[in-house]
Amino acid sequence: MESLLTDRLAILSHPQRLAVFRLLMRRCPDELPAGEIADVLQLKASTASVYLSALTQAGLISQRRDATRLLYAVNLDAAREVVAGLFVDCCRGRADLCPPQFSDLLGNISPMAHKTFNVLFVCSGNSARSIIAETILRERVGDRFTAYSAGTAHRSELNPFAVEMLKSKGHDVSLLRSKNIAEFHGADAPRIDFVFTVCDHAANEDCPTWPGQPVSGHWGMPDPVKADGTDAEKRLAFHQTYGALHNRIMAFSALSFENLNRVSLQKCVDEIGKETANQE
């Protein structure tokens, strides 16, 4: 085991191999094609292939063929073994020696306390998908959650089709505004319990670490803003996005938070993203 840990740490010591691993970790449990990984990290296809091969051989990521494509995903068991090897074995399981954020590895995993949860939906522009999700959560189950949304882009504006669609469904849009993610990293920002990315671009970005280690999920879906065709066809795209987000949010809000620990809750969040995506 010690030799395996040393080998894996050696693989991850290379900055660009580490970047590939971190990207797949951010997108977990998604499988990404090699081409997307190369594009996101601005790597040549041949270079990305070498890095992916090294990570696969070390068992840090998995590879699966889908027709003509090779799909890659992070191997969570291997990632946990690396962390455990550094912070559990070395510290002999003593919580006073291990960093506080790794206390879950020592079995101190308690259910989520019964309270009002702060939920942040993140997209690239904060003009449509994340705004729609914020609105649905606030008005459908706002008694248990406080909803926020933000974008990774420096500046954006609300999409008029999104605002029109929300109004047509009876939602109050008076509180909506486009926000940058920086608002939620300041000293006065609310403590976020859940972070959901609703577009692949935002999920692929290497964002700052969130205080308090919120549970995170990726619920990526097509951008209705990019829909082509007539105004009627564009409006249909926004209604479809609304329906997809509504399904995810209703499934999420129905979870038994008081009976789920963080590990179980994370699995539920991941499953919601996969199951609802398959239904669309």
N, C-alpha and C positions, 0 to 999 in steps of 0.2 A: 504493500500500500504506500509506503514512504517513497519508493521508487516511482510509482505512478503519479503521486502528488508532485514530485520533483519534475517529472516529464511534462505534466500539464502546466505547471507554473512556468517552465521554460518556453512552452508554446505561447502562453499568454504574455510573456515578457516582450514580445515583438509588438510595437505600437499598432501596426495595421492589422495583425491577426487579432489583437485585443479589440480593435474597432469593429471587426466582423462579428466577434463573439458578443460584444455589447449591443450591436444592432439586433442580433437575433434574440438576445435576452429582452430587449425593449419590446420586441414584437411577439414574444411568447404568449400564447402557444402557436402562433401562426407559422406556417411554412413559407419561406420566401424562395423564389427562383434565383438562380445564380446571377442572371442578368440584372435583376432589381438590386441585389446586394452590391454589384459592381457599380451601378448607376448612382445609388445613394452615397456610396463612399468614394466615388470618382476614381475607380480603379480600372485598369485594363482588364479585359476578360481573362486573359492568360494569368495575370497576377492574382486576380480574385480566385481563380481555380486552384492555384498553388496554396493559397491561404486556407481555402475551404477544405482542401485535401488534408492539410496538416491538422486542422481542428477536428476533422472527422476521424482520422487515424488515432488521435489522442482520446477519442470518445467524448469530446466536449460538445460536439454537435452531431446530429443525425442527418443522413442523406436518404432521399427516396426518389425513385424515378416515376414520373408521371408523363406517359407518352414520350415526347421528345425532350421534356424538361427534367432537370434535376432540382429537387426542392430540398431546402435545408431548414432545420429547426434546432433550437438549443436543446441540449440534453440536461434537463433539470437535475436528474440524479447525480450526474457528474459534477455539475456546478455546486450542488450541496456538499458533495464529497470534498471539493476543494476548500470551500468555506469551513466545513467541519474540521478538515485536516489542519487548518491554520488556527482556528479559534476555539475548537472544542478539545481536540486531542492535545494540542500544545498547552491549553489552559487546564487540562485535566477536569473539564466540566465545572470549574469554579466560576460562578457568575461574577464574583468580585474581580476576577482577572480579565474576563472577556468584555469586549465593548458592549454597552447597553443594547445597541440595536441588534445584537445577535442573541439576545436572551431567548428568543423563540426556539433556537436550536437546542436549548437546554431543557425544553419541555415546558417552559413557562408560557403556554399559549392559552389565553383566556378568551371566552366568547366576547363579542363586541358588546359593550355596555349599552343598556337601553337609554337612548337619548335622541335628540334631533341631529341628524348627520348632515355635514356640509359636503356637497357633491359638486365637482367642477367638471364641465365638459369642455374639451380642448379640440380646436380645429386650426387649420392654418390661417384662415381669414376672420373667423368669428362673425361671419355674415349670414350664414344659413343653417348648416347642420347643427352646430353647437348651440346656436340661438334657439332653434326649434326644440332641441333636447332640454335646454334650460326651461323653456316655457312649459313643456309637457310635464316635467317633474314638479315644477312650482305649483301648477294649477290642478294637477290630478292627484298628487299625493304630498302636497306641501305641508301637511300636518306633521310629517315624520322627517322631512328633508328640507334643507335650505339649498336652493339651486343657484349655481353660478355658471358662467361660460366665459371663455377667453380664446384669443387667437395668438399664434406664434408670429404672425406678420407684424411689422412695426405699425402699420396703419391700415385700417379697413373701414368699410361702411356696411350697414345693414342692407341686405339685398331686398329690393322692393317686392319681388315675387314671394319671398319668404314672409315678409310682413303682411302682404295681402292675403296669403294662404292662412296665416295664423288668425287674422281678423275674421276670415270666412268661417273658421271653426269656433268662433266665439271667444278667443283668447284676448286677454288684455295685453297690449303691446306697449303701453305707456312707459313701462320700466326698462324696456330693452334698449341697449346701446352696445356698440362694438367696443371690445376691451382687449388690451394686450395682456399676455400672460404675466408680464412683470408686475402687474397690480397685485398678484397673489403670492409674490415672493417677498414683499416688504414687511417691515416690523409690525405694521398695523393690519396686515392681511388676516382673514379668517383662517383658522386651522382646518385644513381640508382632510376629510376622512376617506373620500373616494375620488379618483381621477379617471375619467374616461376619455380616450382619444376617439374621435369619430371620423378621422380621415387618416389615410396611410402616411401622408406627408408629415403630419404632426407627430405620429407615432414613431417615425423614423428619425426624428430630430433628437439630438443629444441635449436634453433640457436639464436645468439645474435640479439637484436632488430636492424632493419635497420634504419639508420639516414634518416630523411625526410619522413618516413612513405610511402614507395612505395606501389603501388597497387600490390597485389600478387595473384597468381593463381596456382592451382595444376593440371597439365596435365600428370598424371601418366600413364605409359604404360609398357608392359613387356620389360625386359632387353634382347636385341638381343645377348649380349655377352654370355648369358646362354643358347642359342639355341643349341640343340643337332643335331646329324646327320652328313651328309657329308658336305664338304665345300660348295657345291651348296645350300644345305638347310640352312646353316648358312648365306650365302650371301643373300638368300631370306628374312630371318628375318631382316637383316639390311635394305633392300629395303622397307620392310613393315613399319619399324620404320620411315624411311625417309618420306614415304607417309603420315603417320599419323601426324607427326610433321608439314609437309608442309601444310596440311589442316588446322591445328590449327593456324599456323602463318599467313597464307593468310587471314583467317577470322579475326584474331586480327588486322592485318595491315589495313583492310578495315573499321575499326570502325571510326566514326566521332568524333575524339578526341576533336575538338574545340567546339562541341555542347553537350558533355557529362560531367556532374559533376562526382566527384569521386565515389559517391554512385552508379550512373547509370553505370559507367565504370566497377566497381567491379562486378556488376551483369552480364554485358556482358562477362567479362572474365570468370566468373564461368560457364555461359551458353555454351561458346565455348568449354570448357573442357568436359561438359556433352554431348552436341550434337555430337561433332566429335567422342567422344568415342563410342557412340551408333551406329555410321555409320561404325565403323571398324569391 
